[in-house]
């Protein structure tokens, strides 16, 4: 069973805002949608979030349920619960993949990340979610941020060392 998103892909967005989802991404959506069976279209939730977010984060049904459970575990009436509920519930769209493997991106979402139609969208795997970016935004901002972080590391440091300890600390080896 395919459980995590892997890879990236550049896909055309048509004049109606439809874009094909990479086939292997669709398999992950299917595997992580408890209501999906052959003949049905898998569901997902697109979080567009706050003003700082320059991409769309697409959650599988299982992944967004995990987020929802964590939000619900926060004290009712707390500022954190209220804001997180707004960011992940109110600022999101519940949708599904269509019969042809495409996703319809509503105008509001396209405008949020600056996608033009017709145009292109960059799909990036992010573990149990995937992101949709305007390719130029990703190249100018995120790619540069990752490269700057890597450039700060000594040449002999393998980024995998960060998996074994707290962020910012080298693992003992």
C-alpha positions in Angstrom: 0.0 0.0 0.0 1.3 3.4 -0.9 1.2 5.7 2.1 3.5 8.7 1.4 3.9 11.1 -1.4 7.2 11.1 -3.2 8.6 13.2 -6.1 7.6 16.2 -8.0 5.9 17.1 -11.2 5.1 20.1 -13.4 1.5 20.0 -14.8 -0.5 22.3 -17.0 -3.5 24.2 -15.6 -6.2 24.6 -18.2 -8.5 27.6 -18.7 -11.0 26.2 -16.2 -8.4 25.8 -13.5 -8.2 22.0 -13.9 -4.8 20.3 -13.4 -3.8 16.6 -13.5 -2.6 15.1 -10.3 0.5 12.9 -10.7 -0.7 9.3 -11.0 1.4 8.1 -8.0 -0.1 11.0 -5.9 -3.5 9.7 -6.8 -2.6 6.2 -5.5 -1.6 7.7 -2.1 -4.9 9.7 -1.9 -6.8 6.5 -2.6 -4.9 4.5 0.0 -5.5 7.1 2.6 -9.2 7.7 2.0 -11.1 5.3 4.2 -14.3 5.9 2.1 -12.5 5.2 -1.3 -13.3 2.0 -3.3 -12.8 1.2 -7.0 -15.1 3.4 -9.0 -15.1 6.3 -6.6 -13.0 9.4 -6.7 -10.6 9.9 -3.7 -11.2 12.9 -1.5 -8.7 15.4 -0.1 -8.5 18.7 1.7 -6.6 21.7 0.3 -5.4 24.1 3.0 -4.6 27.5 1.7 -4.0 29.0 5.1 -2.7 32.3 6.2 -1.1 35.2 4.4 2.4 33.8 4.7 1.6 30.6 2.9 2.5 30.9 -0.8 1.4 27.4 -1.8 -1.5 25.0 -1.4 -1.1 22.1 1.0 -3.1 19.0 0.0 -3.9 16.6 2.8 -5.2 13.0 2.5 -8.3 12.2 4.4 -6.3 10.4 7.1 -3.7 13.2 7.4 -6.3 15.9 7.9 -8.1 13.8 10.4 -4.9 13.6 12.4 -4.6 17.4 12.3 -8.3 17.7 13.3 -7.8 15.3 16.3 -4.8 17.3 17.6 -6.7 20.6 17.3 -9.7 19.1 19.1 -7.4 17.9 21.9 -6.5 21.5 22.7 -8.5 23.2 25.4 -11.9 24.5 24.2 -11.8 28.3 24.1 -8.1 28.5 23.9 -6.5 31.0 21.5 -4.4 28.2 19.9 -7.4 26.0 19.2 -9.4 28.9 17.8 -6.6 30.0 15.4 -5.6 26.5 14.4 -9.2 25.6 13.6 -9.5 28.7 11.5 -6.2 27.9 9.6 -7.0 24.3 9.0 -10.8 24.2 8.8 -12.0 27.6 7.7 -9.1 28.3 5.3 -9.4 25.0 3.5 -11.5 23.3 0.7 -12.8 19.7 0.8 -12.7 18.3 -2.7 -12.0 15.2 -4.7 -10.1 14.0 -7.7 -12.4 14.0 -10.8 -12.9 11.0 -13.1 -10.0 11.9 -15.3 -7.5 12.3 -12.4 -7.7 16.0 -12.3 -8.2 18.5 -9.5 -10.2 21.7 -10.0 -8.5 24.6 -8.4 -11.1 27.3 -7.6 -10.3 30.9 -8.6 -9.7 31.9 -4.9 -7.0 29.3 -4.5 -5.4 30.1 -7.8 -5.3 33.8 -6.9 -3.9 33.0 -3.4 -0.7 31.5 -5.0 -0.6 33.5 -8.2 -1.4 30.7 -10.6 -2.6 31.9 -14.0 -4.7 30.0 -16.4 -3.7 28.6 -18.7 -0.4 28.0 -16.9 1.6 25.5 -14.9 1.5 24.2 -11.4 4.4 22.5 -9.6 3.5 19.5 -7.4 5.9 18.7 -4.6 5.7 15.7 -2.3 5.9 16.5 1.5 5.4 13.1 3.2 1.8 12.6 4.0 0.8 15.8 2.2 1.7 17.4 -1.1 2.1 21.0 -2.1 1.0 22.9 -5.2 3.1 25.9 -6.1 3.4 28.5 -8.8 6.7 27.3 -10.3 8.3 30.7 -10.3 7.5 31.3 -6.6 8.9 28.0 -5.5 12.1 28.6 -7.5 12.6 32.1 -6.2 11.7 31.4 -2.5 11.7 27.9 -1.3 14.5 26.5 -3.4 16.7 29.5 -2.5 15.9 29.0 1.2 16.9 25.3 1.1 20.1 26.1 -0.8 21.0 28.8 1.7 20.5 26.3 4.6 22.6 23.7 2.9 25.3 26.3 2.2 25.6 27.1 5.9 26.5 23.5 6.7 30.1 22.3 6.6 30.9 20.4 3.4 31.3 17.1 5.2 27.9 17.2 6.9 25.2 14.9 5.6 21.8 16.4 6.2 20.6 13.0 7.4 22.3 13.6 10.8 19.4 15.9 11.7 17.1 13.0 11.8 18.8 11.6 14.9 18.5 14.6 17.2 16.8 17.9 18.0 16.8 20.5 15.2 20.0 22.5 15.1 22.1 19.9 16.9 24.4 17.3 15.3 23.7 13.7 16.3 26.5 12.0 18.2 27.9 9.2 16.1 
